[in-house]
Amino acid sequence: MNRAERQSSTDSNRSGSEARPREFIRGFWGVRYQVKDVSRSVSFYTGQLGFKTDQQVLPAFAQVSIGNLKLILSGPGASGSRPMPDGRRQEAGGWDRIILQVDDLESRIDELKNAGLRFRNEMEVGPAASKSN
């Protein structure tokens, strides 16, 4: 049995509560970066690294991709750059996120809150997402 098979076997033998988080994550979706200049960032990723432009709402937002990686570029005017409820401002460096696809996001957020996890803010929907995605 190789390492991956041993891990899979171990995972399947865990109790339901330990295995639960793996049940609702469908996969890795992308990474969100706060940037100062979305247009300049798009030019860099597409021109220098070979990404393709999927979507742009300049100057606030763009999505570029390469292979299975989606890179969300959020500028100062993007919905993903709004200040936190306590007034702290998001800015380039430190506010980046991974994005996971899940089924029934609202229910999963409620489950995590009920388990004692804290969130910086409430769920938001912006130009790149909708409740049906």
BADOLO-404035 format. One record per residue: residue number from 0; x negated, y, z negated of N, C-alpha, C in turn. Coordinates in nm, 4 decimals. Example, Ala and Ser with C-alpha at 12.3 -4.5 7.8 and 13.67 -1.06 7.14 Angstrom:
// BADOLO-404035
atom n = 0	neast = -1.3190	nnorth = -0.5690	nup = -0.7800	caeast = -1.2300	canorth = -0.4500	caup = -0.7800	ceast = -1.3200	cnorth = -0.3300	cup = -0.7800
atom n = 1	neast = -1.2850	nnorth = -0.2250	nup = -0.7080	caeast = -1.3670	canorth = -0.1060	caup = -0.7140	ceast = -1.2900	cnorth = 0.0030	cup = -0.7870
//
This chain:
// BADOLO-404035
atom n = 0	neast = -0.0859	nnorth = -0.1181	nup = 0.0000	caeast = 0.0000	canorth = 0.0000	caup = 0.0000	ceast = -0.0896	cnorth = 0.1232	cup = 0.0000
atom n = 1	neast = -0.0674	nnorth = 0.2143	nup = 0.0955	caeast = -0.1497	canorth = 0.3353	caup = 0.0993	ceast = -0.0972	cnorth = 0.4385	cup = -0.0009
atom n = 2	neast = -0.1696	nnorth = 0.5497	nup = -0.0137	caeast = -0.1356	canorth = 0.6524	caup = -0.1120	ceast = 0.0055	cnorth = 0.7066	cup = -0.0930
atom n = 3	neast = 0.0429	nnorth = 0.7359	nup = 0.0313	caeast = 0.1768	canorth = 0.7904	caup = 0.0594	ceast = 0.2852	cnorth = 0.6898	cup = 0.0215
atom n = 4	neast = 0.2635	nnorth = 0.5626	nup = 0.0508	caeast = 0.3617	canorth = 0.4601	caup = 0.0156	ceast = 0.3732	cnorth = 0.4450	cup = -0.1354
atom n = 5	neast = 0.2572	nnorth = 0.4524	nup = -0.2068	caeast = 0.2603	canorth = 0.4431	caup = -0.3536	ceast = 0.3366	cnorth = 0.5620	cup = -0.4114
atom n = 6	neast = 0.3113	nnorth = 0.6833	nup = -0.3567	caeast = 0.3803	canorth = 0.8026	caup = -0.4047	ceast = 0.5300	cnorth = 0.7913	cup = -0.3805
atom n = 7	neast = 0.5688	nnorth = 0.7445	nup = -0.2617	caeast = 0.7096	canorth = 0.7268	caup = -0.2287	ceast = 0.7744	cnorth = 0.6270	cup = -0.3231
atom n = 8	neast = 0.7054	nnorth = 0.5190	nup = -0.3509	caeast = 0.7570	canorth = 0.4181	caup = -0.4416	ceast = 0.7721	cnorth = 0.4748	cup = -0.5823
atom n = 9	neast = 0.6722	nnorth = 0.5519	nup = -0.6273	caeast = 0.6783	canorth = 0.6153	caup = -0.7586	ceast = 0.7942	cnorth = 0.7129	cup = -0.7650
atom n = 10	neast = 0.8091	nnorth = 0.7951	nup = -0.6610	caeast = 0.9176	canorth = 0.8935	caup = -0.6571	ceast = 1.0539	cnorth = 0.8262	cup = -0.6635
atom n = 11	neast = 1.0708	nnorth = 0.7157	nup = -0.5927	caeast = 1.2013	canorth = 0.6501	caup = -0.5904	ceast = 1.2328	cnorth = 0.5800	cup = -0.7217
atom n = 12	neast = 1.1307	nnorth = 0.5550	nup = -0.8050	caeast = 1.1532	canorth = 0.4904	caup = -0.9343	ceast = 1.1767	cnorth = 0.5893	cup = -1.0464
atom n = 13	neast = 1.1663	nnorth = 0.7180	nup = -1.0211	caeast = 1.1875	canorth = 0.8189	caup = -1.1242	ceast = 1.3358	cnorth = 0.8299	cup = -1.1571
atom n = 14	neast = 1.3619	nnorth = 0.8864	nup = -1.2759	caeast = 1.5013	canorth = 0.9056	caup = -1.3153	ceast = 1.5657	cnorth = 1.0087	cup = -1.2241
atom n = 15	neast = 1.6985	nnorth = 1.0116	nup = -1.2208	caeast = 1.7716	canorth = 1.1034	caup = -1.1341	ceast = 1.7384	cnorth = 1.2482	cup = -1.1585
atom n = 16	neast = 1.7151	nnorth = 1.2876	nup = -1.2843	caeast = 1.6871	canorth = 1.4279	caup = -1.3125	ceast = 1.5516	cnorth = 1.4707	cup = -1.2587
atom n = 17	neast = 1.4532	nnorth = 1.3817	nup = -1.2594	caeast = 1.3227	canorth = 1.4181	caup = -1.2062	ceast = 1.3243	cnorth = 1.4221	cup = -1.0540
atom n = 18	neast = 1.4033	nnorth = 1.3370	nup = -0.9901	caeast = 1.4064	canorth = 1.3293	caup = -0.8443	ceast = 1.4975	cnorth = 1.4360	cup = -0.7843
atom n = 19	neast = 1.5848	nnorth = 1.4954	nup = -0.8613	caeast = 1.6859	canorth = 1.5884	caup = -0.8121	ceast = 1.6316	cnorth = 1.7005	cup = -0.7238
atom n = 20	neast = 1.5246	nnorth = 1.7718	nup = -0.7635	caeast = 1.4798	canorth = 1.8827	caup = -0.6789	ceast = 1.4440	cnorth = 1.8403	cup = -0.5371
atom n = 21	neast = 1.3924	nnorth = 1.7214	nup = -0.5172	caeast = 1.3562	canorth = 1.6770	caup = -0.3833	ceast = 1.4797	cnorth = 1.6473	cup = -0.2991
atom n = 22	neast = 1.5931	nnorth = 1.6245	nup = -0.3609	caeast = 1.7132	canorth = 1.5898	caup = -0.2859	ceast = 1.7709	cnorth = 1.7076	cup = -0.2093
atom n = 23	neast = 1.7577	nnorth = 1.8297	nup = -0.2607	caeast = 1.8242	canorth = 1.9404	caup = -0.1922	ceast = 1.7331	cnorth = 2.0187	cup = -0.0994
atom n = 24	neast = 1.6043	nnorth = 2.0015	nup = -0.1066	caeast = 1.5152	canorth = 2.0712	caup = -0.0143	ceast = 1.5083	cnorth = 1.9916	cup = 0.1149
atom n = 25	neast = 1.5465	nnorth = 2.0568	nup = 0.2244	caeast = 1.5471	canorth = 1.9907	caup = 0.3555	ceast = 1.4142	cnorth = 2.0037	cup = 0.4264
atom n = 26	neast = 1.3358	nnorth = 2.1025	nup = 0.3913	caeast = 1.2071	canorth = 2.1180	caup = 0.4563	ceast = 1.1503	cnorth = 2.2566	cup = 0.4377
atom n = 27	neast = 1.0271	nnorth = 2.2722	nup = 0.4792	caeast = 0.9588	canorth = 2.4005	caup = 0.4748	ceast = 1.0073	cnorth = 2.4841	cup = 0.5918
atom n = 28	neast = 1.0460	nnorth = 2.6080	nup = 0.5675	caeast = 1.1002	canorth = 2.6900	caup = 0.6746	ceast = 1.0007	cnorth = 2.7959	cup = 0.7205
atom n = 29	neast = 0.9356	nnorth = 2.8649	nup = 0.6301	caeast = 0.8447	canorth = 2.9694	caup = 0.6717	ceast = 0.7856	cnorth = 3.0458	cup = 0.5558
atom n = 30	neast = 0.7150	nnorth = 3.1521	nup = 0.5878	caeast = 0.6500	canorth = 3.2365	caup = 0.4885	ceast = 0.6872	cnorth = 3.3810	cup = 0.5180
atom n = 31	neast = 0.7160	nnorth = 3.4566	nup = 0.4125	caeast = 0.7493	canorth = 3.5977	caup = 0.4273	ceast = 0.6308	cnorth = 3.6799	cup = 0.3769
atom n = 32	neast = 0.5839	nnorth = 3.7737	nup = 0.4579	caeast = 0.4764	canorth = 3.8646	caup = 0.4197	ceast = 0.5266	cnorth = 4.0070	cup = 0.4197
atom n = 33	neast = 0.4912	nnorth = 4.0795	nup = 0.3152	caeast = 0.5127	canorth = 4.2232	caup = 0.3128	ceast = 0.3970	cnorth = 4.2860	cup = 0.3892
atom n = 34	neast = 0.4255	nnorth = 4.3707	nup = 0.4858	caeast = 0.3214	canorth = 4.4381	caup = 0.5630	ceast = 0.3511	cnorth = 4.5877	cup = 0.5668
atom n = 35	neast = 0.2488	nnorth = 4.6666	nup = 0.5908	caeast = 0.2674	canorth = 4.8116	caup = 0.5985	ceast = 0.3167	cnorth = 4.8567	cup = 0.7351
atom n = 36	neast = 0.2789	nnorth = 4.7837	nup = 0.8418	caeast = 0.3132	canorth = 4.8226	caup = 0.9781	ceast = 0.3540	cnorth = 4.6968	cup = 1.0555
atom n = 37	neast = 0.4846	nnorth = 4.6768	nup = 1.0717	caeast = 0.5360	canorth = 4.5554	caup = 1.1357	ceast = 0.4890	cnorth = 4.5446	cup = 1.2802
atom n = 38	neast = 0.4980	nnorth = 4.6514	nup = 1.3560	caeast = 0.4583	canorth = 4.6486	caup = 1.4962	ceast = 0.3110	cnorth = 4.6090	cup = 1.5113
atom n = 39	neast = 0.2264	nnorth = 4.6670	nup = 1.4302	caeast = 0.0833	canorth = 4.6346	caup = 1.4329	ceast = 0.0609	cnorth = 4.4880	cup = 1.3954
atom n = 40	neast = 0.1340	nnorth = 4.4391	nup = 1.2973	caeast = 0.1215	canorth = 4.2995	caup = 1.2549	ceast = 0.1652	cnorth = 4.2040	cup = 1.3650
atom n = 41	neast = 0.2777	nnorth = 4.2365	nup = 1.4322	caeast = 0.3237	canorth = 4.1536	caup = 1.5446	ceast = 0.2151	cnorth = 4.1488	cup = 1.6518
atom n = 42	neast = 0.1595	nnorth = 4.2625	nup = 1.6840	caeast = 0.0530	canorth = 4.2677	caup = 1.7851	ceast = -0.0649	cnorth = 4.1795	cup = 1.7464
atom n = 43	neast = -0.1018	nnorth = 4.1821	nup = 1.6196	caeast = -0.2129	canorth = 4.0994	caup = 1.5734	ceast = -0.1801	cnorth = 3.9509	cup = 1.5858
atom n = 44	neast = -0.0666	nnorth = 3.9091	nup = 1.5302	caeast = -0.0333	canorth = 3.7665	caup = 1.5303	ceast = -0.0096	cnorth = 3.7120	cup = 1.6711
atom n = 45	neast = 0.0530	nnorth = 3.7926	nup = 1.7575	caeast = 0.0788	canorth = 3.7440	caup = 1.8931	ceast = -0.0440	cnorth = 3.7586	cup = 1.9818
atom n = 46	neast = -0.1111	nnorth = 3.8705	nup = 1.9740	caeast = -0.2246	canorth = 3.8972	caup = 2.0612	ceast = -0.3527	cnorth = 3.8266	cup = 2.0213
atom n = 47	neast = -0.3748	nnorth = 3.8129	nup = 1.8921	caeast = -0.5006	canorth = 3.7558	caup = 1.8447	ceast = -0.4901	cnorth = 3.6087	cup = 1.8049
atom n = 48	neast = -0.3745	nnorth = 3.5665	nup = 1.7581	caeast = -0.3628	canorth = 3.4308	caup = 1.7050	ceast = -0.2703	cnorth = 3.3395	cup = 1.7851
atom n = 49	neast = -0.2036	nnorth = 3.3925	nup = 1.8865	caeast = -0.1215	canorth = 3.3080	caup = 1.9722	ceast = 0.0192	cnorth = 3.2789	cup = 1.9228
atom n = 50	neast = 0.0670	nnorth = 3.3537	nup = 1.8234	caeast = 0.2059	canorth = 3.3380	caup = 1.7794	ceast = 0.2975	cnorth = 3.3916	cup = 1.8892
atom n = 51	neast = 0.4241	nnorth = 3.3512	nup = 1.8868	caeast = 0.5227	canorth = 3.4101	caup = 1.9773	ceast = 0.6206	cnorth = 3.4923	cup = 1.8948
atom n = 52	neast = 0.6734	nnorth = 3.5960	nup = 1.9553	caeast = 0.7709	canorth = 3.6811	caup = 1.8871	ceast = 0.9084	cnorth = 3.6169	cup = 1.8991
atom n = 53	neast = 0.9711	nnorth = 3.5886	nup = 1.7851	caeast = 1.1048	canorth = 3.5303	caup = 1.7828	ceast = 1.2115	cnorth = 3.6383	cup = 1.7725
atom n = 54	neast = 1.1828	nnorth = 3.7421	nup = 1.6948	caeast = 1.2845	canorth = 3.8418	caup = 1.6645	ceast = 1.2152	cnorth = 3.9679	cup = 1.6142
atom n = 55	neast = 1.2701	nnorth = 4.0841	nup = 1.6503	caeast = 1.2161	canorth = 4.2107	caup = 1.6004	ceast = 1.3289	cnorth = 4.3091	cup = 1.5741
atom n = 56	neast = 1.3216	nnorth = 4.3762	nup = 1.4636	caeast = 1.4075	canorth = 4.4900	caup = 1.4322	ceast = 1.3109	cnorth = 4.5957	cup = 1.3787
atom n = 57	neast = 1.2393	nnorth = 4.6567	nup = 1.4737	caeast = 1.1340	canorth = 4.7520	caup = 1.4357	ceast = 1.1944	cnorth = 4.8837	cup = 1.3896
atom n = 58	neast = 1.1341	nnorth = 4.9489	nup = 1.2950	caeast = 1.0045	canorth = 4.9211	caup = 1.2361	ceast = 1.0098	cnorth = 4.8337	cup = 1.1115
atom n = 59	neast = 1.1273	nnorth = 4.7805	nup = 1.0767	caeast = 1.1437	canorth = 4.7154	caup = 0.9469	ceast = 1.1047	cnorth = 4.5678	cup = 0.9413
atom n = 60	neast = 1.1279	nnorth = 4.4930	nup = 1.0495	caeast = 1.1239	canorth = 4.3477	caup = 1.0378	ceast = 1.0836	cnorth = 4.2823	cup = 1.1692
atom n = 61	neast = 1.0171	nnorth = 4.1685	nup = 1.1600	caeast = 0.9926	canorth = 4.0838	caup = 1.2774	ceast = 0.9689	cnorth = 3.9412	cup = 1.2292
atom n = 62	neast = 0.9956	nnorth = 3.8473	nup = 1.3170	caeast = 0.9634	canorth = 3.7076	caup = 1.2914	ceast = 0.8785	cnorth = 3.6584	cup = 1.4077
atom n = 63	neast = 0.7634	nnorth = 3.5990	nup = 1.3755	caeast = 0.6766	canorth = 3.5376	caup = 1.4759	ceast = 0.6591	cnorth = 3.3917	cup = 1.4364
atom n = 64	neast = 0.6248	nnorth = 3.3078	nup = 1.5334	caeast = 0.6077	canorth = 3.1660	caup = 1.5006	ceast = 0.4996	cnorth = 3.1031	cup = 1.5857
atom n = 65	neast = 0.4497	nnorth = 2.9947	nup = 1.5337	caeast = 0.3571	canorth = 2.9098	caup = 1.6061	ceast = 0.3805	cnorth = 2.7681	cup = 1.5549
atom n = 66	neast = 0.4077	nnorth = 2.6772	nup = 1.6461	caeast = 0.4427	canorth = 2.5415	caup = 1.6021	ceast = 0.5635	cnorth = 2.5459	cup = 1.5116
atom n = 67	neast = 0.5544	nnorth = 2.4805	nup = 1.3969	caeast = 0.6646	canorth = 2.4776	caup = 1.3000	ceast = 0.6580	cnorth = 2.5899	cup = 1.1970
atom n = 68	neast = 0.5603	nnorth = 2.6783	nup = 1.2079	caeast = 0.5452	canorth = 2.7865	caup = 1.1109	ceast = 0.6157	cnorth = 2.9120	cup = 1.1579
atom n = 69	neast = 0.7064	nnorth = 2.9622	nup = 1.0763	caeast = 0.7722	canorth = 3.0900	caup = 1.1005	ceast = 0.7140	cnorth = 3.1889	cup = 1.0012
atom n = 70	neast = 0.6717	nnorth = 3.3029	nup = 1.0517	caeast = 0.6137	canorth = 3.4068	caup = 0.9687	ceast = 0.7051	cnorth = 3.5280	cup = 0.9755
atom n = 71	neast = 0.7618	nnorth = 3.5637	nup = 0.8623	caeast = 0.8528	canorth = 3.6767	caup = 0.8508	ceast = 0.7701	cnorth = 3.7971	cup = 0.8077
atom n = 72	neast = 0.7719	nnorth = 3.9026	nup = 0.8855	caeast = 0.6955	canorth = 4.0235	caup = 0.8564	ceast = 0.7927	cnorth = 4.1318	cup = 0.8129
atom n = 73	neast = 0.7878	nnorth = 4.1674	nup = 0.6850	caeast = 0.8795	canorth = 4.2668	caup = 0.6286	ceast = 0.8054	cnorth = 4.3960	cup = 0.6027
atom n = 74	neast = 0.8503	nnorth = 4.5019	nup = 0.6683	caeast = 0.7907	canorth = 4.6331	caup = 0.6485	ceast = 0.8613	cnorth = 4.7108	cup = 0.5388
atom n = 75	neast = 0.8157	nnorth = 4.8320	nup = 0.5126	caeast = 0.8724	canorth = 4.9125	caup = 0.4042	ceast = 1.0233	cnorth = 4.9337	cup = 0.4128
atom n = 76	neast = 1.0836	nnorth = 4.9317	nup = 0.5313	caeast = 1.2269	canorth = 4.9550	caup = 0.5438	ceast = 1.3106	cnorth = 4.8288	cup = 0.5510
atom n = 77	neast = 1.2496	nnorth = 4.7112	nup = 0.5359	caeast = 1.3225	canorth = 4.5850	caup = 0.5494	ceast = 1.4072	cnorth = 4.5537	cup = 0.4267
atom n = 78	neast = 1.5152	nnorth = 4.4783	nup = 0.4481	caeast = 1.5976	canorth = 4.4358	caup = 0.3343	ceast = 1.5149	cnorth = 4.3543	cup = 0.2357
atom n = 79	neast = 1.4153	nnorth = 4.2812	nup = 0.2849	caeast = 1.3285	canorth = 4.2033	caup = 0.1977	ceast = 1.2265	cnorth = 4.2865	cup = 0.1227
atom n = 80	neast = 1.2314	nnorth = 4.4186	nup = 0.1408	caeast = 1.1384	canorth = 4.5097	caup = 0.0725	ceast = 1.2082	cnorth = 4.5992	cup = -0.0290
atom n = 81	neast = 1.3356	nnorth = 4.5734	nup = -0.0512	caeast = 1.4109	canorth = 4.6574	caup = -0.1461	ceast = 1.3476	cnorth = 4.6528	cup = -0.2848
atom n = 82	neast = 1.3617	nnorth = 4.7617	nup = -0.3610	caeast = 1.3115	canorth = 4.7600	caup = -0.4986	ceast = 1.3846	cnorth = 4.6536	cup = -0.5809
atom n = 83	neast = 1.3158	nnorth = 4.6033	nup = -0.6815	caeast = 1.3740	canorth = 4.5081	caup = -0.7753	ceast = 1.4724	cnorth = 4.5828	cup = -0.8661
atom n = 84	neast = 1.5632	nnorth = 4.5100	nup = -0.9323	caeast = 1.6606	canorth = 4.5770	caup = -1.0190	ceast = 1.5962	cnorth = 4.6646	cup = -1.1265
atom n = 85	neast = 1.4735	nnorth = 4.6301	nup = -1.1694	caeast = 1.4068	canorth = 4.7115	caup = -1.2714	ceast = 1.3319	cnorth = 4.8308	cup = -1.2122
atom n = 86	neast = 1.3430	nnorth = 4.8513	nup = -1.0792	caeast = 1.2817	canorth = 4.9659	caup = -1.0147	ceast = 1.1454	cnorth = 4.9400	cup = -0.9518
atom n = 87	neast = 1.0836	nnorth = 4.8250	nup = -0.9819	caeast = 0.9538	canorth = 4.7956	caup = -0.9204	ceast = 0.9713	cnorth = 4.7849	cup = -0.7692
atom n = 88	neast = 0.8736	nnorth = 4.8379	nup = -0.6967	caeast = 0.8781	canorth = 4.8357	caup = -0.5509	ceast = 0.7935	cnorth = 4.7212	cup = -0.4987
atom n = 89	neast = 0.8483	nnorth = 4.6493	nup = -0.4018	caeast = 0.7716	canorth = 4.5453	caup = -0.3351	ceast = 0.6777	cnorth = 4.6124	cup = -0.2365
atom n = 90	neast = 0.5606	nnorth = 4.5572	nup = -0.2210	caeast = 0.4644	canorth = 4.6125	caup = -0.1272	ceast = 0.3727	cnorth = 4.5017	cup = -0.0783
atom n = 91	neast = 0.2975	nnorth = 4.5320	nup = 0.0244	caeast = 0.2047	canorth = 4.4329	caup = 0.0787	ceast = 0.1121	cnorth = 4.3844	cup = -0.0324
atom n = 92	neast = 0.0959	nnorth = 4.2532	nup = -0.0390	caeast = 0.0093	canorth = 4.1926	caup = -0.1407	ceast = 0.0867	cnorth = 4.1577	cup = -0.2663
atom n = 93	neast = 0.1162	nnorth = 4.0306	nup = -0.2857	caeast = 0.1784	canorth = 3.9862	caup = -0.4102	ceast = 0.3278	cnorth = 3.9623	cup = -0.4056
atom n = 94	neast = 0.3960	nnorth = 4.0017	nup = -0.3001	caeast = 0.5404	canorth = 3.9822	caup = -0.2924	ceast = 0.5768	cnorth = 3.8806	cup = -0.1844
atom n = 95	neast = 0.4820	nnorth = 3.8030	nup = -0.1430	caeast = 0.5055	canorth = 3.7047	caup = -0.0382	ceast = 0.5822	cnorth = 3.5854	cup = -0.0934
atom n = 96	neast = 0.6513	nnorth = 3.5150	nup = -0.0061	caeast = 0.7354	canorth = 3.4029	caup = -0.0491	ceast = 0.7219	cnorth = 3.2869	cup = 0.0471
atom n = 97	neast = 0.7468	nnorth = 3.1666	nup = -0.0027	caeast = 0.7713	canorth = 3.0559	caup = 0.0884	ceast = 0.9220	cnorth = 3.0459	cup = 0.1029
atom n = 98	neast = 0.9667	nnorth = 2.9949	nup = 0.2130	caeast = 1.1101	canorth = 2.9859	caup = 0.2396	ceast = 1.1445	cnorth = 2.8404	cup = 0.2639
atom n = 99	neast = 1.2360	nnorth = 2.7872	nup = 0.1857	caeast = 1.2769	canorth = 2.6484	caup = 0.1983	ceast = 1.4210	cnorth = 2.6419	cup = 0.2458
atom n = 100	neast = 1.4490	nnorth = 2.5493	nup = 0.3352	caeast = 1.5871	canorth = 2.5280	caup = 0.3781	ceast = 1.6554	cnorth = 2.4379	cup = 0.2768
atom n = 101	neast = 1.7736	nnorth = 2.4754	nup = 0.2363	caeast = 1.8509	canorth = 2.3953	caup = 0.1413	ceast = 1.9965	cnorth = 2.3921	cup = 0.1861
atom n = 102	neast = 2.0691	nnorth = 2.2954	nup = 0.1355	caeast = 2.2127	canorth = 2.2909	caup = 0.1554	ceast = 2.2771	cnorth = 2.3620	cup = 0.0375
atom n = 103	neast = 2.3797	nnorth = 2.4428	nup = 0.0597	caeast = 2.4575	canorth = 2.5095	caup = -0.0429	ceast = 2.3694	cnorth = 2.5901	cup = -0.1385
atom n = 104	neast = 2.3057	nnorth = 2.6933	nup = -0.0854	caeast = 2.2113	canorth = 2.7743	caup = -0.1620	ceast = 2.2717	cnorth = 2.8310	cup = -0.2900
atom n = 105	neast = 2.3924	nnorth = 2.8843	nup = -0.2837	caeast = 2.4534	canorth = 2.9429	caup = -0.4043	ceast = 2.4621	cnorth = 2.8419	cup = -0.5176
atom n = 106	neast = 2.5026	nnorth = 2.7191	nup = -0.4874	caeast = 2.5114	canorth = 2.6150	caup = -0.5907	ceast = 2.3746	cnorth = 2.5803	cup = -0.6467
atom n = 107	neast = 2.2741	nnorth = 2.5757	nup = -0.5611	caeast = 2.1377	canorth = 2.5433	caup = -0.6064	ceast = 2.0842	cnorth = 2.6538	cup = -0.6972
atom n = 108	neast = 2.1117	nnorth = 2.7792	nup = -0.6624	caeast = 2.0694	canorth = 2.8900	caup = -0.7480	ceast = 2.1365	cnorth = 2.8782	cup = -0.8845
atom n = 109	neast = 2.2668	nnorth = 2.8500	nup = -0.8862	caeast = 2.3379	canorth = 2.8328	caup = -1.0132	ceast = 2.2771	cnorth = 2.7197	cup = -1.0953
atom n = 110	neast = 2.2450	nnorth = 2.6081	nup = -1.0318	caeast = 2.1835	canorth = 2.4948	caup = -1.1023	ceast = 2.0492	cnorth = 2.5354	cup = -1.1636
atom n = 111	neast = 1.9694	nnorth = 2.6081	nup = -1.0876	caeast = 1.8388	canorth = 2.6493	caup = -1.1390	ceast = 1.8528	cnorth = 2.7487	cup = -1.2536
atom n = 112	neast = 1.9473	nnorth = 2.8416	nup = -1.2423	caeast = 1.9717	canorth = 2.9358	caup = -1.3521	ceast = 2.0187	cnorth = 2.8609	cup = -1.4767
atom n = 113	neast = 2.1094	nnorth = 2.7641	nup = -1.4578	caeast = 2.1586	canorth = 2.6857	caup = -1.5705	ceast = 2.0484	cnorth = 2.6024	cup = -1.6355
atom n = 114	neast = 1.9437	nnorth = 2.5720	nup = -1.5577	caeast = 1.8298	canorth = 2.4970	caup = -1.6107	ceast = 1.7287	cnorth = 2.5897	cup = -1.6786
atom n = 115	neast = 1.7601	nnorth = 2.7202	nup = -1.6839	caeast = 1.6751	canorth = 2.8148	caup = -1.7542	ceast = 1.5764	cnorth = 2.8914	cup = -1.6683
atom n = 116	neast = 1.5800	nnorth = 2.8755	nup = -1.5363	caeast = 1.4891	canorth = 2.9503	caup = -1.4503	ceast = 1.5379	cnorth = 3.0935	cup = -1.4354
atom n = 117	neast = 1.4436	nnorth = 3.1871	nup = -1.4252	caeast = 1.4763	canorth = 3.3283	caup = -1.4071	ceast = 1.4454	cnorth = 3.3690	cup = -1.2648
atom n = 118	neast = 1.5253	nnorth = 3.4576	nup = -1.2115	caeast = 1.5059	canorth = 3.5114	caup = -1.0775	ceast = 1.4789	cnorth = 3.6604	cup = -1.0894
atom n = 119	neast = 1.3978	nnorth = 3.7139	nup = -1.0000	caeast = 1.3696	canorth = 3.8577	caup = -1.0006	ceast = 1.4926	cnorth = 3.9393	cup = -0.9658
atom n = 120	neast = 1.5760	nnorth = 3.8849	nup = -0.8789	caeast = 1.6965	canorth = 3.9555	caup = -0.8372	ceast = 1.7971	cnorth = 3.8534	cup = -0.7867
atom n = 121	neast = 1.9111	nnorth = 3.9015	nup = -0.7450	caeast = 2.0147	canorth = 3.8142	caup = -0.6914	ceast = 1.9851	cnorth = 3.7814	cup = -0.5457
atom n = 122	neast = 2.0480	nnorth = 3.6760	nup = -0.4944	caeast = 2.0301	canorth = 3.6367	caup = -0.3551	ceast = 2.0747	cnorth = 3.7509	cup = -0.2644
atom n = 123	neast = 1.9974	nnorth = 3.7722	nup = -0.1572	caeast = 2.0310	canorth = 3.8743	caup = -0.0608	ceast = 2.0330	cnorth = 3.8139	cup = 0.0782
atom n = 124	neast = 2.1111	nnorth = 3.8734	nup = 0.1657	caeast = 2.1175	canorth = 3.8325	caup = 0.3055	ceast = 2.0699	cnorth = 3.9510	cup = 0.3879
atom n = 125	neast = 1.9760	nnorth = 3.9253	nup = 0.4798	caeast = 1.9231	canorth = 4.0304	caup = 0.5644	ceast = 1.9421	cnorth = 3.9986	cup = 0.7096
atom n = 126	neast = 1.8754	nnorth = 4.0729	nup = 0.7989	caeast = 1.8976	canorth = 4.0546	caup = 0.9431	ceast = 1.8509	cnorth = 3.9191	cup = 0.9963
atom n = 127	neast = 1.7670	nnorth = 3.8474	nup = 0.9249	caeast = 1.7160	canorth = 3.7185	caup = 0.9746	ceast = 1.7897	cnorth = 3.6003	cup = 0.9151
atom n = 128	neast = 1.8854	nnorth = 3.6231	nup = 0.8284	caeast = 1.9515	canorth = 3.5126	caup = 0.7610	ceast = 2.0999	cnorth = 3.5397	cup = 0.7488
atom n = 129	neast = 2.1723	nnorth = 3.4330	nup = 0.7377	caeast = 2.3147	canorth = 3.4438	caup = 0.7087	ceast = 2.3521	cnorth = 3.3266	cup = 0.6211
atom n = 130	neast = 2.4678	nnorth = 3.3329	nup = 0.5620	caeast = 2.5099	canorth = 3.2245	caup = 0.4739	ceast = 2.5289	cnorth = 3.0937	cup = 0.5504
atom n = 131	neast = 2.5397	nnorth = 3.1004	nup = 0.6814	caeast = 2.5576	canorth = 2.9766	caup = 0.7590	ceast = 2.4247	cnorth = 2.9139	cup = 0.7958
atom n = 132	neast = 2.3100	nnorth = 2.9865	nup = 0.7805	caeast = 2.1783	canorth = 2.9310	caup = 0.8131	ceast = 2.1275	cnorth = 2.8388	cup = 0.7071
//
